[in-house]
Amino acid sequence: MALFFRLIERVGATTEEPFANRGQDVPMTALAINLERDLLELIDVPNRPAQALPVDGYLC
């Protein structure tokens, strides 16, 4: 039973900082680049930033 509570505590500690720049965190840079690309595409701007590519399986 104690193992269960320890596991819940570790999951909570990992997810309480979603922007701490770890592998499982929210990829804010990639989200911002994709948002910018989509908005520029809507107004027909041909020179858009390059799409964010994963590094070692993670978006940065």
N, CA, C and O atoms as a GROMACS GRO file, in nm:
protein
  240
    1MET      N    1   0.081  -0.119   0.000
    1MET     CA    2   0.000   0.000   0.000
    1MET      C    3   0.087   0.126   0.000
    1MET      O    4   0.054   0.225  -0.066
    2ALA      N    5   0.196   0.122   0.074
    2ALA     CA    6   0.286   0.238   0.079
    2ALA      C    7   0.348   0.265  -0.058
    2ALA      O    8   0.372   0.380  -0.094
    3LEU      N    9   0.375   0.159  -0.133
    3LEU     CA   10   0.432   0.175  -0.266
    3LEU      C   11   0.335   0.253  -0.356
    3LEU      O   12   0.377   0.337  -0.435
    4PHE      N   13   0.208   0.224  -0.344
    4PHE     CA   14   0.106   0.294  -0.422
    4PHE      C   15   0.108   0.444  -0.394
    4PHE      O   16   0.106   0.526  -0.486
    5PHE      N   17   0.112   0.481  -0.266
    5PHE     CA   18   0.114   0.622  -0.230
    5PHE      C   19   0.244   0.690  -0.273
    5PHE      O   20   0.243   0.806  -0.312
    6ARG      N   21   0.354   0.618  -0.266
    6ARG     CA   22   0.484   0.672  -0.311
    6ARG      C   23   0.480   0.698  -0.462
    6ARG      O   24   0.531   0.800  -0.509
    7LEU      N   25   0.420   0.606  -0.536
    7LEU     CA   26   0.409   0.623  -0.681
    7LEU      C   27   0.323   0.744  -0.715
    7LEU      O   28   0.358   0.821  -0.804
    8ILE      N   29   0.211   0.761  -0.646
    8ILE     CA   30   0.125   0.877  -0.669
    8ILE      C   31   0.200   1.006  -0.638
    8ILE      O   32   0.187   1.104  -0.711
    9GLU      N   33   0.279   1.007  -0.531
    9GLU     CA   34   0.356   1.125  -0.494
    9GLU      C   35   0.459   1.158  -0.601
    9GLU      O   36   0.479   1.275  -0.633
   10ARG      N   37   0.525   1.058  -0.656
   10ARG     CA   38   0.626   1.082  -0.761
   10ARG      C   39   0.563   1.133  -0.889
   10ARG      O   40   0.618   1.222  -0.954
   11VAL      N   41   0.449   1.078  -0.925
   11VAL     CA   42   0.378   1.126  -1.045
   11VAL      C   43   0.337   1.271  -1.025
   11VAL      O   44   0.351   1.352  -1.116
   12GLY      N   45   0.286   1.304  -0.908
   12GLY     CA   46   0.247   1.442  -0.879
   12GLY      C   47   0.365   1.537  -0.884
   12GLY      O   48   0.353   1.647  -0.936
   13ALA      N   49   0.479   1.496  -0.830
   13ALA     CA   50   0.598   1.581  -0.831
   13ALA      C   51   0.647   1.603  -0.973
   13ALA      O   52   0.697   1.711  -1.005
   14THR      N   53   0.635   1.502  -1.058
   14THR     CA   54   0.679   1.515  -1.196
   14THR      C   55   0.589   1.607  -1.276
   14THR      O   56   0.637   1.685  -1.358
   15THR      N   57   0.461   1.599  -1.252
   15THR     CA   58   0.366   1.677  -1.333
   15THR      C   59   0.334   1.815  -1.276
   15THR      O   60   0.264   1.892  -1.341
   16GLU      N   61   0.382   1.848  -1.158
   16GLU     CA   62   0.347   1.978  -1.103
   16GLU      C   63   0.425   2.093  -1.166
   16GLU      O   64   0.388   2.209  -1.149
   17GLU      N   65   0.533   2.063  -1.238
   17GLU     CA   66   0.608   2.165  -1.311
   17GLU      C   67   0.613   2.128  -1.460
   17GLU      O   68   0.712   2.071  -1.505
   18PRO      N   69   0.507   2.158  -1.536
   18PRO     CA   70   0.502   2.115  -1.676
   18PRO      C   71   0.594   2.194  -1.770
   18PRO      O   72   0.606   2.158  -1.886
   19PHE      N   73   0.658   2.300  -1.722
   19PHE     CA   74   0.744   2.381  -1.807
   19PHE      C   75   0.888   2.385  -1.757
   19PHE      O   76   0.956   2.486  -1.774
   20ALA      N   77   0.935   2.279  -1.695
   20ALA     CA   78   1.068   2.275  -1.635
   20ALA      C   79   1.176   2.231  -1.734
   20ALA      O   80   1.290   2.207  -1.694
   21ASN      N   81   1.142   2.220  -1.862
   21ASN     CA   82   1.238   2.185  -1.968
   21ASN      C   83   1.295   2.044  -1.951
   21ASN      O   84   1.416   2.024  -1.961
   22ARG      N   85   1.209   1.949  -1.924
   22ARG     CA   86   1.246   1.808  -1.918
   22ARG      C   87   1.182   1.738  -2.037
   22ARG      O   88   1.098   1.795  -2.106
   23GLY      N   89   1.221   1.615  -2.060
   23GLY     CA   90   1.172   1.539  -2.176
   23GLY      C   91   1.022   1.520  -2.180
   23GLY      O   92   0.964   1.521  -2.288
   24GLN      N   93   0.958   1.503  -2.068
   24GLN     CA   94   0.814   1.478  -2.064
   24GLN      C   95   0.732   1.605  -2.049
   24GLN      O   96   0.610   1.598  -2.033
   25ASP      N   97   0.795   1.720  -2.054
   25ASP     CA   98   0.725   1.846  -2.032
   25ASP      C   99   0.657   1.896  -2.159
   25ASP      O  100   0.678   1.843  -2.268
   26VAL      N  101   0.576   1.998  -2.142
   26VAL     CA  102   0.505   2.060  -2.254
   26VAL      C  103   0.607   2.130  -2.345
   26VAL      O  104   0.682   2.215  -2.298
   27PRO      N  105   0.610   2.096  -2.474
   27PRO     CA  106   0.708   2.157  -2.566
   27PRO      C  107   0.664   2.296  -2.610
   27PRO      O  108   0.609   2.312  -2.719
   28MET      N  109   0.686   2.395  -2.526
   28MET     CA  110   0.638   2.531  -2.554
   28MET      C  111   0.698   2.590  -2.681
   28MET      O  112   0.627   2.656  -2.757
   29THR      N  113   0.826   2.568  -2.707
   29THR     CA  114   0.888   2.622  -2.828
   29THR      C  115   0.823   2.564  -2.952
   29THR      O  116   0.791   2.637  -3.046
   30ALA      N  117   0.803   2.433  -2.954
   30ALA     CA  118   0.741   2.368  -3.069
   30ALA      C  119   0.597   2.417  -3.087
   30ALA      O  120   0.553   2.438  -3.200
   31LEU      N  121   0.524   2.433  -2.978
   31LEU     CA  122   0.387   2.485  -2.988
   31LEU      C  123   0.385   2.626  -3.044
   31LEU      O  124   0.300   2.659  -3.127
   32ALA      N  125   0.477   2.710  -2.999
   32ALA     CA  126   0.482   2.848  -3.047
   32ALA      C  127   0.519   2.853  -3.196
   32ALA      O  128   0.462   2.932  -3.271
   33ILE      N  129   0.613   2.770  -3.238
   33ILE     CA  130   0.653   2.768  -3.379
   33ILE      C  131   0.537   2.721  -3.466
   33ILE      O  132   0.511   2.779  -3.571
   34ASN      N  133   0.468   2.616  -3.423
   34ASN     CA  134   0.354   2.567  -3.502
   34ASN      C  135   0.241   2.669  -3.508
   34ASN      O  136   0.177   2.685  -3.612
   35LEU      N  137   0.217   2.737  -3.399
   35LEU     CA  138   0.115   2.842  -3.398
   35LEU      C  139   0.152   2.954  -3.493
   35LEU      O  140   0.069   3.002  -3.570
   36GLU      N  141   0.278   2.997  -3.488
   36GLU     CA  142   0.325   3.103  -3.578
   36GLU      C  143   0.313   3.059  -3.723
   36GLU      O  144   0.268   3.136  -3.808
   37ARG      N  145   0.354   2.935  -3.753
   37ARG     CA  146   0.344   2.884  -3.891
   37ARG      C  147   0.199   2.883  -3.939
   37ARG      O  148   0.170   2.923  -4.052
   38ASP      N  149   0.108   2.839  -3.853
   38ASP     CA  150  -0.033   2.832  -3.891
   38ASP      C  151  -0.091   2.971  -3.916
   38ASP      O  152  -0.165   2.992  -4.012
   39LEU      N  153  -0.057   3.067  -3.830
   39LEU     CA  154  -0.109   3.203  -3.848
   39LEU      C  155  -0.052   3.268  -3.973
   39LEU      O  156  -0.125   3.336  -4.046
   40LEU      N  157   0.076   3.247  -4.000
   40LEU     CA  158   0.135   3.304  -4.121
   40LEU      C  159   0.079   3.239  -4.247
   40LEU      O  160   0.067   3.303  -4.351
   41GLU      N  161   0.044   3.111  -4.236
   41GLU     CA  162  -0.017   3.043  -4.351
   41GLU      C  163  -0.156   3.101  -4.380
   41GLU      O  164  -0.197   3.111  -4.496
   42LEU      N  165  -0.228   3.138  -4.276
   42LEU     CA  166  -0.362   3.197  -4.295
   42LEU      C  167  -0.357   3.328  -4.371
   42LEU      O  168  -0.450   3.360  -4.445
   43ILE      N  169  -0.251   3.405  -4.354
   43ILE     CA  170  -0.241   3.533  -4.424
   43ILE      C  171  -0.148   3.525  -4.545
   43ILE      O  172  -0.103   3.627  -4.597
   44ASP      N  173  -0.119   3.401  -4.590
   44ASP     CA  174  -0.043   3.375  -4.714
   44ASP      C  175   0.097   3.434  -4.714
   44ASP      O  176   0.140   3.492  -4.814
   45VAL      N  177   0.170   3.420  -4.604
   45VAL     CA  178   0.310   3.461  -4.599
   45VAL      C  179   0.394   3.341  -4.642
   45VAL      O  180   0.387   3.235  -4.580
   46PRO      N  181   0.473   3.356  -4.749
   46PRO     CA  182   0.548   3.240  -4.800
   46PRO      C  183   0.668   3.199  -4.713
   46PRO      O  184   0.700   3.081  -4.705
   47ASN      N  185   0.733   3.295  -4.648
   47ASN     CA  186   0.852   3.263  -4.567
   47ASN      C  187   0.812   3.240  -4.422
   47ASN      O  188   0.804   3.334  -4.343
   48ARG      N  189   0.787   3.113  -4.391
   48ARG     CA  190   0.749   3.078  -4.253
   48ARG      C  191   0.865   3.008  -4.184
   48ARG      O  192   0.952   2.953  -4.252
   49PRO      N  193   0.870   3.010  -4.050
   49PRO     CA  194   0.977   2.940  -3.979
   49PRO      C  195   0.972   2.790  -4.008
   49PRO      O  196   0.867   2.735  -4.040
   50ALA      N  197   1.086   2.726  -3.995
   50ALA     CA  198   1.092   2.581  -4.017
   50ALA      C  199   1.012   2.510  -3.909
   50ALA      O  200   1.004   2.555  -3.795
   51GLN      N  201   0.954   2.398  -3.948
   51GLN     CA  202   0.875   2.320  -3.853
   51GLN      C  203   0.966   2.261  -3.746
   51GLN      O  204   1.078   2.220  -3.776
   52ALA      N  205   0.919   2.257  -3.623
   52ALA     CA  206   0.998   2.202  -3.512
   52ALA      C  207   1.011   2.051  -3.530
   52ALA      O  208   0.913   1.981  -3.554
   53LEU      N  209   1.134   2.002  -3.519
   53LEU     CA  210   1.160   1.860  -3.535
   53LEU      C  211   1.201   1.800  -3.401
   53LEU      O  212   1.265   1.866  -3.320
   54PRO      N  213   1.164   1.675  -3.378
   54PRO     CA  214   1.202   1.612  -3.252
   54PRO      C  215   1.353   1.588  -3.242
   54PRO      O  216   1.419   1.556  -3.341
   55VAL      N  217   1.405   1.604  -3.121
   55VAL     CA  218   1.545   1.575  -3.091
   55VAL      C  219   1.545   1.460  -2.992
   55VAL      O  220   1.493   1.473  -2.881
   56ASP      N  221   1.603   1.347  -3.031
   56ASP     CA  222   1.604   1.228  -2.948
   56ASP      C  223   1.463   1.185  -2.908
   56ASP      O  224   1.441   1.135  -2.798
   57GLY      N  225   1.367   1.205  -2.999
   57GLY     CA  226   1.231   1.163  -2.975
   57GLY      C  227   1.143   1.263  -2.901
   57GLY      O  228   1.026   1.235  -2.875
   58TYR      N  229   1.198   1.381  -2.868
   58TYR     CA  230   1.123   1.482  -2.793
   58TYR      C  231   1.122   1.613  -2.870
   58TYR      O  232   1.223   1.651  -2.929
   59LEU      N  233   1.009   1.681  -2.868
   59LEU     CA  234   1.004   1.816  -2.922
   59LEU      C  235   1.059   1.911  -2.817
   59LEU      O  236   1.032   1.897  -2.698
   60CYS      N  237   1.136   2.007  -2.861
   60CYS     CA  238   1.196   2.103  -2.767
   60CYS      C  239   1.121   2.234  -2.770
   60CYS      O  240   1.157   2.326  -2.697
   0.00000   0.00000   0.00000
